Structures are given as C-alpha cells and as structure tokens.
C-alpha cells in the first residue's frame, strides 16, 4: 500500500470512499443542517485590525463569499502637528488598500493553496513567501516586487522552508530541504543580480538535525549560527557546540545578545534538557563562557519564549500551570555575580480574562513599537485581539470574533486572581481594566478544569465543556480530544462550530496528557520515548473520569485524534476497547513501528527523538508494546470509526490509514467493523484543503458521523 503510484491503490481508496458515502447517505440532511448552522454564525466578511510596521499598516481580510484571506497594507497617513486635522482629512481618499497576496486567486488557479511562510523585506519593497499547490508540503519560493506587483521569475526555488531578509532589503536567506523534507541547507540570493547563482551559506550533513533560519527582531542579525545582517556575506559565527537536547533562541538589543536556553547551568551538570533561563552577552563576546545568566525559572514559574523591542523584553511564561505574558523594561542592568528570578525585575504581567484562556502572540514585527499584540481565547470566549501598551501598562481590546445569531453575556474585566494584576498598577490602570468589556458564553456554556489522577498518581489536566441548558448528567454523549506529542499544547481555543454539538447536549472534553505541552519540559519528556505509554494511560484515565463522574453516558463516549494524537487515541482503543463507542482519527499516525523502521520516509529520522529509534532493541520493544497497528485485539468489539486520510500526505502516509482500517475489519468483531470508515481526500495533503466554508463542511460530516453511530440520530 505504500506505493502511491500503484493504480490498484487509487482504485481501492476510491471504493472505500464510495463505501463511506453509502454509509453516510442517510445523514445528508443532517450534514446540511449542521453546515447551515455553522455558516450562519459567520460574519459575511472577516478582517484583522491593522498592525503598524514602519510607515505601513498591514492586515488581512476574507472577502464576502470567499474561502481564504487576502494580505493587504496601506500607508499610515495619520499626521501630527499643526496641520494634522487638515492633512488627515485630505488624505482619506488616498488610503487605499494595497492587496499583496490573495490566497483565493491561487486556489482558483491551482485548486489547492497552502502558504507556508511570508516575509516582508525591511524596506517594504518585496514579499517573499513559500507556496504549496499540491498538498505535498514541497514549498516553492516566490518573491513579489511590491512596487510593480510582479513575481520575480528567476527565484522560483523548490523545497524552501524558512526565510530571512538582510538589512538591505535586497538580500534573502532561505533554507531548502532534502528528499526526506529535512531542511538542511542555507542559501543566499541577491535581488537584481540575474546572472549569478545563489550562494550556499551553510549545510547540515547530520540527517538527525534540521536547519532553521530567522532574523532578530531589530533586523541586525540573521540566526542560523550568527550572520551580520548588514554584511551578510562576511561569514557566520557559531554560538556554541551543539549538544543533543539543548536549544538556544537569540535576540539582539543595542549590542547585547539575549539568549533563551535550556543549556546546563554548570559544566559538570548532566545535560538533561531542563527548564529554560535567560542569559545575555555582548555581541563581541558571544562564546558561552562570557554569558551572564540573567533570569532563572522560579519554583512555580517557567520560561517558554521571548520577544524583544526597543524598550521592552516580553517573556512568555507558565505560572502555576497557566500561560501568561509579562514585559520587563530594557536594558536590564544586572550585576554579573547575581542571577535573578523574574519577580526581581519588576515585571508587568499582562491582565487576562481568565486563567483558562489561551494566549497566542500576534505578528509584532515593529521593533520600535511600545505595544505588544496577542490573541486571547478560551472554550467559552471568542478570539479577542488585545494590544498591551508596555510603557503605560494599559491595554485595549481591538476586536473580538463575531458570532452571528447567538446571544452573549457581556462581562467586565474585573475578576482576576490576586497575582494576575501586579501591585504596581496605578489607579488609572484599574479604571482602564474595569472599563473594558468582552463577549463570553460562560452563562450558556460551562467550562470546567479538572485534574484526573492517572495510573501512577500524576494529575492530568482535563477541560470539560458543555451546555448549561442541554447537558444531562449521566445521559449526554461526549467526545474526548487528545494529542500528547512534541511538547505541543492541545488546542482548546474558541470554535463556534462546537456549538452545534453543545446545543444538542454533547460534552466536548480535552485531555492534556503527558507528551504534550505543560508547565515545564518534564511534562513532554514524561510522555515521549520510553515513557510514551504514559500518554495512553492518561487518556484512558480521563475517559474513565468522564463516564464515572456522570459527564458522559457510559455507552456514548467518543474520541478524536489528529495526526500524532491518533497514536494515543488508537493505542487507547486497543487498551480500552469497551470504553469508547466511536472515534475519529484524522490523518492518523498508527503504524509507528513500520514507519520508524523506514528511514527513507520523510521525518522518520527526526522522529527518533520524540518516539525512539526501533533499531535499538529496548526502544523497539517499547514502541511495539503500544503501536496501534500492531496491537489490535482480535475478535473484540471495536468502536465505530471514521478514519480520514490525504493521498498526498507527506507526513503520514495514506497507507497507514488504509492498513489500520483493513486490519480492524479483518481482525475484530465482524458486526462492529461495518461501521469503520476510510475517507480519503484524493487531492489534498496533511492539512487538508478548503478555507472557512470547506472546514465547516468537513466538521459537519464528522459531527454527523458521531451523531449517527452513537445512536443520537433519531433525535434529529
């Protein structure tokens, strides 16, 4: 089945699609109803607030009736001084939007669109972006001259992953990938020099490592090692020797490098890839022996990421298990003999509406800005774009996602945990906080955060969402989402489409199992490699909790996994076949043993760090013990399953889904296996296809499947 060029495979998948269509035929009206509900909640057009970068204001919008966004900009004509009023009024007619990149035009031309990376040049003359038009994630570099709107034909390079501009705005660095989609080489191209070849800058020969490239916020340096962005071809400097499990993130501020790293704090300490801390050094003294450790993690706080501006350092932290952002004034003047915790530097913690919300940074391109933009969200709060003024320590809500046709409760931002609003906030700040309002659905929908005790006593965060009106204790159906890989936090932000389940009395829950993101690096490590089975036990414990505590009826629990998350869901189905009655596995990673034993496949070697190397006996035995495909229980009743795959998926081969479905049908209870479906997108890749309406159609299909197989279909 791994030979995707075999016409028999295409025919087989087409037959499976026909079977799925026949199985779902009686849900056609239900799918239309669900789609109609989802579409009716969308505003006709969607637009983001403009974000300043230099003299321009950049923003995106989705035109009415269109699937995809358009990237636009306009000159900021707001003037200051005596003639401000006149000039602003006179210039209104010239503030026309300039479309830079229209995803819809690309989709209409090729039938598929996936824009990977977009980078505007520092002089705002060029847009470099990577484009996938097949779903294979083999991205092509394109550079658009924004002065004339033309694509530069010479620079259509295949297999490009990351991009970074030099200071002159005409020199572009980019990485290219090998046949296994591993970014391994950095090249440099100079716009306007059509007769010269691109210059190789760096090549990574070790197949177990990738190369990424970016620039510091101020544009002064390119970081792959370190390249002076003002003299990009003068060579590169290495920060320090590479050590497995150790990472370095570099920013620059007026001659000082700030380094976020998890490197051991002392030479004789074992490299354990521990928690991150912040160090700094002068540009000319970049070697580690010259670093000054500035901020260490605290007992209940860990550093996750950083951003830097002309006057402020922004830190993304996890405090007592909750994501938070804070700003610290720059420069940081610290005696080199003292290492400090964040609290010693008078941080301003950005006020958040609730401890359960997610916080995602905006693009924040402008180094000179005093404002930091984020997107706040929670399962009961639509996405909200907020600007935090780091100088005045105030904030403003710019925009919140509209949900059409649904009444909401307006609440003021006054209720905080004691340590969320810092003591340095003045009276003006407090009044500003209390005057801000946002829309939430907490009166209509309940969002509870529980801690479930797993098999070994570890407490697993479980988020439970249900309708106050429609949920029935002990009787409601429900679905449990899981992921638990790569240290990624399970997505729990607002999704209006979920209302179609919640309003029908369903429970939607999210299990933050080990292996995913948590308070510090230990949460990821304790669910990866030889400890991967912890993720499976955690997921099973959360599922049992939903049933035992009466949130979900014992015979009406489903599970949903995506990509690597299906490894956990599939293994949990094998381990607890009686616990789940339905499952949706989307582009699922299920045949882990065979995939990791084939180093010719994309990403296989890179996945050894996450799951283990099966060529090592002890790791092979560990992987084999939970591999979903290898542990299907014969002659056992399995849940109804919808398995979705994409033919051009380069991350998880379409054959993994096909093999899983075939083996489940062949090995398990014949009466149950008829409700195991394989639905393959014959043209898309790992991330599917379709914009906002296409995603609604897919969600409506998934929900209709769950409603049917869990016996709720007759209530429609």
matplotlib code that plots the C-alpha trace (Angstrom):
import matplotlib.pyplot as plt

x = [0.0, 3.0, 3.4, 1.1, 1.9, 0.1, -3.3, -4.7, -4.2, -6.1, -8.9, -9.0, -9.2, -12.0, -14.0, -13.5, -14.8, -17.8, -18.5, -18.2, -20.5, -23.1, -22.8, -23.3, -26.1, -28.9, -27.1, -27.2, -30.0, -28.2, -25.0, -26.8, -28.4, -25.1, -23.3, -26.1, -25.8, -22.0, -22.2, -24.9, -22.6, -20.0, -20.0, -20.0, -16.5, -13.7, -10.8, -8.0, -7.1, -4.2, -0.8, 1.8, 5.3, 7.3, 5.2, 2.7, -0.3, -0.6, -3.8, -5.7, -9.4, -11.6, -13.9, -17.6, -18.3, -14.6, -12.8, -9.3, -7.7, -6.1, -3.0, -3.2, -1.4, -2.0, 0.3, -0.3, -1.3, -2.1, -0.1, 0.9, 1.5, -0.4, -1.8, -2.8, -6.6, -6.3, -3.8, -5.7, -8.9, -7.3, -5.5, -8.6, -9.2, -5.7, -5.7, -6.5, -5.8, -2.9, -3.5, -0.2, -1.2, -4.6, -5.0, -8.2, -6.6, -4.0, -6.7, -8.7, -5.7, -4.3, -7.2, -5.2, -3.3, -1.1, 1.1, 3.9, 6.0, 5.6, 8.3, 8.2, 11.6, 12.9, 12.5, 8.9, 9.6, 9.4, 7.2, 8.9, 6.6, 6.6, 3.7, 2.5, -0.1, -0.3, -0.6, 2.8, 4.3, 7.1, 7.0, 8.1, 9.8, 8.2, 9.2, 6.9, 8.1, 5.5, 6.5, 5.0, 3.1, 5.1, 6.6, 10.3, 10.6, 14.2, 13.7, 11.1, 13.1, 11.6, 11.7, 12.1, 11.2, 12.3, 13.2, 15.1, 15.9, 19.2, 19.2, 19.5, 16.1, 17.5, 19.4, 17.3, 18.5, 16.4, 16.6, 16.0, 15.0, 16.4, 14.3, 13.1, 11.8, 14.5, 15.7, 19.4, 21.0, 21.0, 21.4, 21.6, 20.2, 20.7, 17.8, 18.7, 21.7, 20.1, 23.2, 24.6, 23.8, 22.5, 25.4, 25.5, 26.0, 25.7, 25.0, 23.9, 25.2, 23.8, 20.5, 19.2, 19.1, 17.2, 18.3, 16.1, 16.8, 15.3, 16.3, 16.5, 13.6, 15.7, 16.9, 20.6, 21.5, 20.4, 20.5, 21.4, 24.7, 25.0, 25.2, 25.7, 22.6, 24.4, 27.3, 25.5, 28.3, 31.0, 30.6, 28.9, 29.8, 28.9, 27.3, 28.5, 28.9, 25.8, 24.6, 21.6, 18.5, 19.9, 18.4, 19.3, 17.0, 18.7, 17.6, 19.6, 19.3, 21.8, 25.0, 23.7, 22.5, 19.7, 19.8, 16.9, 18.3, 18.0, 21.8, 23.2, 24.0, 27.3, 29.8, 29.7, 25.9, 24.4, 22.6, 19.0, 17.3, 15.9, 13.9, 14.8, 16.5, 17.7, 21.3, 23.0, 26.4, 28.0, 27.9, 31.7, 31.7, 29.3, 31.1, 29.2, 32.0, 31.2, 27.4, 25.8, 22.8, 20.0, 16.7, 16.3, 13.0, 11.2, 9.7, 6.2, 7.2, 9.0, 10.1, 8.6, 9.5, 10.6, 10.2, 12.2, 11.5, 13.4, 12.4, 11.0, 11.6, 8.5, 8.5, 6.0, 5.9, 3.9, 2.9, 1.3, 0.3, -1.3, 0.1, 1.0, 2.9, 4.9, 7.1, 10.4, 12.0, 15.2, 18.1, 18.4, 21.2, 22.2, 25.4, 27.1, 27.5, 23.8, 21.2, 17.6, 14.1, 11.5, 9.9, 13.2, 12.9, 9.6, 7.7, 4.3, 2.0, -0.5, -4.0, -6.0, -9.8, -9.4, -6.8, -8.2, -7.7, -5.0, -2.6, -1.1, 1.3, 0.4, 3.0, 4.5, 7.0, 7.9, 10.9, 10.2, 6.7, 5.6, 2.6, 2.5, -0.4, -1.9, -4.9, -6.8, -9.3, -11.0, -13.5, -16.3, -14.7, -14.4, -11.0, -10.1, -7.3, -5.7, -2.9, -0.8, 0.9, 4.1, 5.1, 1.9, 1.0, -2.5, -4.3, -7.1, -9.4, -9.2, -11.6, -13.4, -14.6, -18.2, -20.6, -23.8, -27.2, -26.1, -26.9, -23.9, -23.1, -21.0, -18.7, -16.2, -12.5, -12.6, -12.3, -8.6, -6.6, -4.5, -1.3, -2.6, -2.8, 0.5, 0.8, 2.5, -0.7, -1.9, -5.5, -5.7, -4.8, -7.5, -10.1, -9.0, -9.3, -12.8, -14.0, -13.0, -15.7, -15.7, -18.2, -18.2, -20.6, -20.0, -23.6, -24.7, -21.8, -19.9, -16.1, -14.6, -11.0, -10.4, -7.3, -7.6, -5.4, -3.6, -2.5, 0.8, -0.7, 0.1, -2.7, -3.7, -5.5, -8.9, -11.0, -14.7, -17.2, -21.0, -24.2, -25.8, -29.2, -28.8, -26.4, -28.0, -25.9, -25.2, -27.1, -25.3, -23.0, -19.5, -16.1, -12.6, -9.8, -6.2, -2.8, 0.2, 3.3, 6.2, 5.5, 2.6, -0.4, -3.7, -5.8, -8.6, -9.4, -12.8, -14.6, -18.1, -18.7, -18.7, -21.9, -23.7, -22.7, -23.0, -26.6, -27.5, -26.5, -23.0, -19.9, -16.6, -13.5, -9.8, -7.2, -3.7, -1.9, 1.9, 3.9, 2.2, 2.8, 2.8, 4.3, 7.9, 9.9, 9.3, 5.7, 6.8, 9.6, 7.4, 5.2, 7.8, 10.3, 10.4, 7.6, 5.1, 2.7, 2.0, 0.2, -2.1, -2.8, -3.5, -6.0, -7.8, -7.9, -9.6, -12.1, -13.0, -13.4, -15.9, -18.0, -17.6, -18.4, -21.5, -20.4, -21.0, -23.2, -21.2, -22.3, -22.0, -18.3, -16.2, -12.6, -10.9, -7.3, -5.3, -2.0, 0.4, -2.5, -4.1, -1.2, -2.6, -6.2, -5.5, -3.5, -6.2, -8.8, -6.7, -6.2, -9.8, -12.0, -15.1, -14.6, -15.2, -18.1, -16.8, -13.6, -12.5, -8.9, -7.7, -4.5, -3.6, -0.1, -0.9, 1.7, 4.6, 6.8, 7.0, 7.2, 10.1, 11.9, 11.9, 14.4, 13.7, 10.3, 10.1, 10.5, 11.3, 14.9, 13.7, 11.0, 13.6, 14.0, 10.2, 9.2, 12.5, 14.6, 13.3, 16.7, 17.7, 16.2, 14.9, 13.3, 11.8, 10.2, 8.8, 7.3, 5.9, 4.2, 1.8, 1.9, -1.8, -1.5, 0.5, -1.8, -5.3, -7.2, -8.6, -12.3, -13.1, -15.8, -14.2, -15.8, -17.3, -14.5, -14.2, -10.6, -9.7, -6.6, -5.0, -3.4, -0.6, 0.2, 4.0, 3.9, 1.7, 1.4, -2.1, -1.3, -1.2, -5.0, -5.7, -3.8, -5.4, -8.9, -8.3, -6.8, -9.5, -12.1, -10.3, -9.4, -12.2, -15.9, -17.5, -20.7, -18.8, -16.4, -19.1, -19.1, -15.4, -15.0, -12.0, -12.5, -9.5, -9.0, -7.5, -6.0, -5.0, -2.2, -1.7, -3.5, -6.5, -7.8, -10.6, -11.0, -13.5, -16.6, -14.6, -13.7, -17.4, -18.3, -15.7, -16.8, -20.4, -19.5, -17.6, -20.3, -23.0, -20.9, -20.7, -24.4, -25.3, -23.0, -23.7, -27.4, -28.4, -29.5, -33.2, -33.4, -32.8]
y = [0.0, 2.3, 2.6, 5.5, 5.2, 1.8, 2.3, -0.5, 1.6, 4.5, 2.2, 0.7, 4.1, 5.1, 2.1, 2.9, 6.4, 5.0, 2.8, 5.7, 7.7, 4.9, 4.5, 8.3, 8.7, 8.8, 11.7, 14.0, 16.2, 16.3, 17.4, 20.2, 21.3, 21.3, 23.1, 25.7, 26.3, 26.8, 29.1, 31.2, 32.0, 33.5, 37.2, 37.9, 39.4, 38.9, 41.4, 41.8, 45.2, 46.9, 46.3, 49.1, 48.2, 51.3, 53.6, 50.8, 49.3, 45.6, 43.5, 40.5, 40.1, 37.5, 38.9, 38.1, 34.7, 33.7, 30.9, 32.4, 35.6, 38.4, 40.1, 43.9, 47.1, 50.8, 53.7, 55.3, 58.8, 59.9, 63.1, 65.0, 68.7, 72.0, 70.7, 67.3, 67.8, 69.1, 66.6, 63.6, 64.8, 65.5, 62.1, 59.9, 59.4, 58.1, 55.5, 52.7, 49.1, 47.5, 43.7, 41.9, 38.2, 36.7, 33.1, 32.9, 33.7, 30.9, 28.4, 29.2, 28.8, 25.5, 24.0, 23.9, 26.5, 26.3, 29.4, 28.3, 31.4, 35.1, 37.7, 41.4, 42.9, 45.6, 48.2, 47.0, 46.6, 42.8, 40.0, 36.6, 33.6, 29.8, 28.1, 24.5, 23.9, 20.1, 19.2, 17.5, 20.3, 20.7, 24.5, 26.8, 30.1, 33.1, 36.8, 39.5, 43.0, 45.2, 48.2, 46.8, 43.8, 41.3, 37.9, 37.7, 34.7, 33.7, 33.0, 30.2, 27.7, 24.4, 22.8, 26.0, 26.1, 29.2, 32.8, 35.8, 39.1, 41.0, 44.7, 46.0, 44.6, 43.0, 40.0, 37.0, 33.9, 30.7, 27.0, 24.2, 20.6, 17.2, 14.4, 13.5, 17.0, 17.9, 21.5, 21.1, 23.9, 27.7, 29.7, 33.4, 35.3, 38.9, 40.5, 42.3, 40.1, 37.8, 36.3, 35.0, 31.8, 31.7, 31.4, 28.4, 29.6, 26.5, 22.8, 20.4, 17.0, 15.2, 13.7, 13.8, 17.6, 20.4, 23.9, 26.9, 30.5, 33.7, 37.3, 39.1, 41.5, 44.6, 43.1, 43.4, 39.7, 36.5, 33.5, 30.1, 30.4, 34.3, 36.4, 40.2, 41.3, 44.5, 42.4, 39.1, 37.5, 38.1, 34.6, 33.2, 32.7, 29.7, 30.4, 27.2, 23.5, 21.5, 19.3, 16.9, 18.3, 21.8, 24.7, 28.4, 31.3, 34.5, 38.2, 41.4, 44.7, 47.5, 45.5, 42.8, 39.3, 37.9, 34.1, 31.9, 28.4, 25.2, 24.5, 23.2, 25.9, 24.4, 22.4, 19.3, 19.1, 16.5, 17.7, 16.9, 19.5, 21.2, 24.3, 27.5, 30.5, 33.8, 34.8, 37.8, 38.8, 41.5, 40.8, 40.6, 38.1, 35.5, 32.4, 30.7, 31.4, 35.1, 34.7, 36.3, 34.4, 37.0, 35.2, 31.8, 29.9, 30.0, 27.3, 27.8, 29.6, 28.5, 30.4, 29.4, 32.0, 35.6, 38.7, 41.9, 45.6, 48.9, 49.4, 46.1, 42.4, 40.2, 36.8, 34.1, 32.1, 29.3, 30.3, 27.7, 25.8, 28.7, 30.6, 34.3, 37.1, 39.8, 42.7, 43.9, 47.3, 47.3, 47.5, 45.1, 46.2, 43.2, 42.7, 39.7, 38.0, 37.7, 35.5, 36.7, 35.4, 37.3, 38.9, 40.7, 42.7, 44.4, 42.6, 43.8, 40.7, 41.3, 41.1, 38.1, 37.5, 34.1, 31.5, 29.1, 31.2, 30.6, 33.4, 33.5, 36.3, 38.4, 39.1, 42.1, 43.0, 46.5, 46.6, 50.2, 49.6, 50.2, 47.8, 44.0, 42.3, 39.0, 36.9, 35.7, 32.8, 30.2, 27.4, 29.9, 33.2, 34.0, 35.1, 38.5, 40.7, 42.8, 45.4, 45.8, 49.2, 48.1, 51.7, 52.9, 49.4, 49.6, 47.6, 47.9, 45.3, 46.0, 43.3, 40.1, 37.4, 37.9, 35.0, 35.8, 34.9, 33.9, 35.9, 36.5, 37.8, 41.0, 40.9, 43.5, 42.5, 42.9, 39.4, 38.3, 36.0, 38.1, 37.5, 38.3, 42.1, 43.3, 45.6, 48.3, 49.0, 52.5, 53.8, 54.8, 51.2, 49.7, 52.1, 51.1, 47.4, 47.8, 49.8, 47.1, 44.6, 41.5, 38.8, 35.4, 32.5, 31.3, 31.8, 29.5, 27.0, 25.7, 25.2, 23.2, 22.4, 19.1, 17.2, 13.5, 11.0, 8.7, 5.2, 6.4, 9.2, 12.0, 14.6, 15.1, 18.4, 17.8, 20.6, 19.8, 21.9, 21.5, 23.5, 24.7, 24.1, 21.0, 18.8, 15.9, 14.3, 10.7, 10.7, 13.0, 11.9, 13.3, 13.3, 13.4, 15.1, 14.1, 14.8, 14.4, 14.8, 17.1, 19.2, 20.9, 22.1, 20.6, 23.3, 24.4, 27.9, 29.1, 27.2, 28.4, 25.1, 23.2, 24.9, 22.5, 19.7, 21.5, 22.7, 19.1, 18.2, 16.9, 17.2, 18.2, 17.5, 17.9, 15.7, 17.4, 14.1, 13.8, 14.2, 17.4, 20.9, 21.6, 23.7, 22.7, 20.4, 17.4, 17.1, 16.5, 14.1, 12.0, 11.2, 10.6, 7.9, 5.1, 6.8, 7.1, 4.7, 7.3, 9.3, 6.4, 5.7, 9.4, 9.5, 6.3, 7.8, 11.0, 9.0, 6.9, 10.0, 11.5, 8.3, 7.7, 11.3, 11.3, 13.8, 11.3, 8.2, 5.0, 3.9, 7.4, 8.3, 9.0, 10.0, 12.4, 12.5, 14.3, 13.2, 12.1, 12.4, 9.4, 7.4, 8.0, 7.5, 4.4, 2.8, 3.7, 2.0, -1.2, -0.9, 0.0, -1.2, -1.2, 2.4, 4.1, 3.7, 6.0, 7.5, 10.0, 9.5, 12.3, 11.8, 9.3, 8.1, 4.5, 2.2, 3.6, 0.5, 0.1, 3.9, 4.4, 1.3, 3.0, 5.9, 6.7, 8.2, 11.9, 12.9, 9.4, 10.1, 13.3, 11.4, 9.2, 11.9, 12.0, 8.3, 6.4, 4.5, 1.0, -0.1, -0.1, -3.2, -1.7, 1.1, -1.2, -3.3, -0.1, 1.1, -2.3, -2.5, 0.3, 0.6, 0.9, -1.2, -4.0, -4.3, -4.6, -7.1, -10.0, -11.0, -8.0, -5.4, -2.1, 1.3, 2.8, 4.7, 7.4, 7.4, 10.3, 10.4, 12.5, 10.9, 13.4, 13.5, 13.6, 13.5, 10.4, 8.1, 7.3, 3.6, 3.9, 4.7, 2.1, -0.7, 0.2, 0.0, -3.2, -4.9, -3.7, -5.1, -8.3, -9.0, -7.6, -8.3, -8.6, -6.9, -3.8, -3.5, -2.4, 1.0, 1.5, 4.0, 5.2, 8.5, 9.7, 13.2, 12.2, 15.6, 17.2, 16.9, 16.6, 19.8, 19.1, 21.7, 24.3, 27.6, 28.6, 27.1, 23.9, 23.4, 23.7, 21.0, 18.7, 19.4, 18.8, 15.4, 14.5, 15.6, 13.7, 10.6, 10.9, 11.6, 8.6, 5.9, 7.0, 6.5, 10.1, 10.3, 9.6, 12.8, 15.0]
z = [0.0, 0.4, -3.4, -4.1, -7.8, -8.0, -9.7, -7.6, -4.5, -6.0, -7.0, -3.6, -1.9, -4.3, -3.4, 0.3, -0.4, -2.1, 1.0, 3.3, 1.1, 1.2, 5.0, 5.5, 2.9, 5.4, 7.2, 4.2, 5.6, 9.0, 7.4, 5.5, 8.8, 10.6, 7.8, 7.7, 11.4, 11.3, 8.3, 9.8, 12.8, 10.5, 9.6, 5.9, 5.9, 8.4, 8.9, 11.4, 12.9, 11.0, 12.6, 12.2, 10.8, 9.8, 7.6, 6.7, 8.3, 7.5, 7.8, 6.5, 5.5, 4.0, 1.4, 1.4, 0.0, -0.2, 1.5, 2.1, 3.3, 1.4, 2.8, 2.4, 3.5, 3.3, 4.2, 7.6, 6.7, 10.2, 10.7, 13.8, 14.3, 13.5, 10.1, 11.5, 11.1, 7.5, 6.3, 7.8, 6.2, 2.9, 2.7, 3.4, -0.3, -0.8, 2.0, -0.5, 0.4, -1.5, -1.9, -1.5, -1.6, -2.4, -1.3, -3.3, -6.6, -6.0, -5.1, -8.2, -10.4, -8.9, -7.0, -3.7, -1.7, 1.3, 2.1, 4.4, 5.3, 4.4, 5.0, 4.0, 3.3, 5.7, 3.1, 2.4, -1.3, -1.6, -0.3, -0.1, 0.5, 0.2, -1.7, -1.8, -4.6, -4.4, -0.7, -0.7, 1.5, -1.1, -0.9, -3.8, -3.1, -4.7, -4.4, -5.4, -6.2, -4.3, -6.3, -9.6, -8.3, -10.4, -9.3, -9.9, -12.3, -11.6, -7.9, -8.0, -5.9, -4.9, -1.4, 0.5, 4.2, 6.1, 5.1, 6.5, 4.9, 5.4, 6.3, 2.8, 1.9, -1.3, 0.1, 1.1, 3.0, 2.7, 3.7, 1.3, 2.2, 1.1, -0.4, 3.1, 3.6, 6.1, 5.8, 5.7, 3.6, 3.8, 0.6, -0.1, -3.1, -4.1, -5.9, -9.1, -9.9, -12.5, -13.9, -10.6, -8.8, -5.2, -2.7, -0.3, 3.2, 5.4, 5.0, 7.8, 7.0, 10.0, 9.0, 12.5, 12.6, 10.8, 9.9, 10.6, 9.8, 11.1, 11.9, 15.2, 15.8, 15.1, 11.8, 12.8, 12.7, 10.9, 13.1, 11.8, 13.5, 13.6, 10.5, 10.5, 8.5, 7.4, 5.9, 5.1, 3.1, 5.6, 7.1, 10.2, 13.8, 15.9, 19.3, 20.9, 20.2, 19.5, 22.3, 21.9, 23.6, 24.2, 22.4, 22.0, 20.9, 20.2, 20.2, 19.9, 21.7, 21.1, 21.2, 23.6, 22.7, 24.9, 24.8, 25.9, 26.5, 28.4, 28.4, 31.7, 34.2, 35.1, 33.2, 35.3, 35.4, 33.2, 30.1, 30.9, 28.6, 31.7, 32.0, 30.1, 31.5, 30.1, 29.6, 27.9, 26.5, 24.4, 20.6, 20.5, 23.5, 22.2, 23.5, 26.4, 28.9, 28.6, 29.2, 32.2, 33.5, 34.0, 34.7, 36.2, 36.4, 39.7, 41.8, 40.2, 37.0, 33.9, 30.8, 27.4, 24.9, 24.4, 22.2, 22.2, 21.5, 21.6, 25.3, 26.5, 26.8, 26.6, 28.2, 27.7, 30.9, 32.5, 36.0, 38.3, 35.2, 33.3, 30.3, 30.9, 29.3, 31.0, 29.9, 31.5, 30.8, 28.8, 29.1, 32.0, 34.3, 36.4, 38.4, 36.8, 40.1, 40.7, 39.0, 39.4, 39.1, 37.0, 40.1, 40.9, 37.6, 38.3, 35.5, 34.3, 33.8, 31.1, 32.5, 31.2, 31.3, 33.0, 33.9, 31.4, 28.3, 25.7, 24.7, 21.2, 20.1, 17.1, 14.4, 16.4, 13.6, 14.6, 16.9, 17.8, 19.0, 22.6, 22.1, 22.2, 20.4, 21.4, 20.6, 23.7, 23.6, 25.7, 25.0, 26.1, 24.8, 21.1, 19.9, 21.1, 19.8, 22.5, 22.5, 25.6, 26.0, 27.8, 28.6, 30.1, 31.4, 29.9, 27.3, 24.8, 23.2, 19.5, 18.1, 19.1, 16.7, 15.8, 16.4, 14.5, 15.7, 19.2, 22.3, 24.6, 28.1, 28.4, 31.3, 32.6, 33.1, 36.9, 38.3, 38.5, 40.6, 43.1, 41.2, 37.8, 38.3, 39.7, 42.7, 40.6, 38.6, 39.4, 39.8, 36.1, 35.2, 37.4, 35.9, 32.5, 33.3, 34.6, 31.7, 29.1, 28.1, 26.1, 24.9, 26.6, 26.7, 30.3, 31.2, 28.4, 28.3, 31.3, 31.1, 33.9, 34.5, 36.4, 37.5, 36.8, 38.7, 36.2, 36.9, 38.6, 40.7, 38.3, 37.9, 34.3, 33.3, 31.8, 30.3, 30.1, 28.1, 28.0, 27.6, 30.9, 29.3, 27.2, 29.1, 31.1, 33.9, 33.2, 29.9, 27.5, 24.7, 24.5, 22.7, 24.2, 22.3, 22.8, 21.3, 23.6, 21.4, 20.5, 23.7, 21.9, 23.9, 22.9, 21.0, 23.2, 21.9, 20.8, 18.0, 17.1, 15.2, 18.5, 19.4, 17.1, 19.4, 22.7, 21.9, 21.2, 24.7, 23.9, 26.2, 24.5, 26.6, 26.2, 27.9, 28.3, 28.5, 29.1, 26.0, 25.1, 26.5, 30.2, 32.9, 32.1, 29.9, 32.2, 31.0, 27.5, 28.4, 30.7, 27.7, 24.9, 24.0, 26.5, 28.5, 25.7, 27.2, 29.9, 27.3, 26.6, 30.3, 30.9, 28.0, 29.3, 32.8, 31.5, 29.5, 32.6, 34.6, 32.2, 32.5, 36.2, 37.2, 35.0, 32.5, 29.6, 29.3, 29.5, 26.0, 24.4, 24.6, 21.5, 21.0, 18.5, 17.5, 14.8, 13.3, 16.1, 18.5, 16.8, 18.2, 21.7, 20.7, 18.6, 21.4, 24.0, 21.8, 21.8, 25.6, 26.5, 23.6, 25.8, 26.9, 23.6, 21.2, 18.4, 17.2, 14.6, 13.5, 11.2, 9.0, 11.7, 12.8, 13.6, 12.1, 14.1, 14.1, 10.3, 9.7, 12.1, 10.6, 7.2, 7.3, 3.7, 4.7, 5.4, 9.0, 10.2, 11.5, 13.1, 14.9, 16.7, 19.4, 20.0, 19.9, 19.9, 17.4, 16.7, 15.5, 19.2, 20.8, 24.0, 22.2, 19.6, 22.3, 23.9, 20.6, 19.7, 23.1, 22.2, 18.4, 17.4, 14.3, 16.0, 19.0, 17.5, 19.7, 17.6, 17.9, 20.0, 19.6, 18.5, 18.3, 15.2, 13.5, 10.9, 9.6, 7.3, 5.1, 2.4, -0.7, -1.0, 2.8, 3.1, 6.9, 7.5, 4.5, 3.3, 3.6, 7.5, 7.5, 4.8, 6.7, 10.0, 8.6, 6.7, 9.8, 12.2, 9.7, 9.3, 13.0, 15.2, 15.6, 12.2, 13.3, 14.6, 11.7, 9.2, 10.9, 10.4, 7.5, 5.5, 3.8, 1.6, 0.2, -3.2, -3.9, -0.5, 1.9, 5.6, 6.4, 4.1, 1.9, 1.8, 3.6, 6.2, 4.4, 3.4, 7.1, 8.0, 5.5, 7.0, 10.6, 9.6, 8.2, 11.3, 13.7, 11.6, 11.9, 15.6, 16.0, 13.9, 15.4, 19.0, 18.5, 18.6, 15.0, 15.7, 17.9, 14.8]

ax = plt.figure().add_subplot(projection="3d")
ax.plot(x, y, z, "-o")
ax.set_aspect("equal")
plt.show()
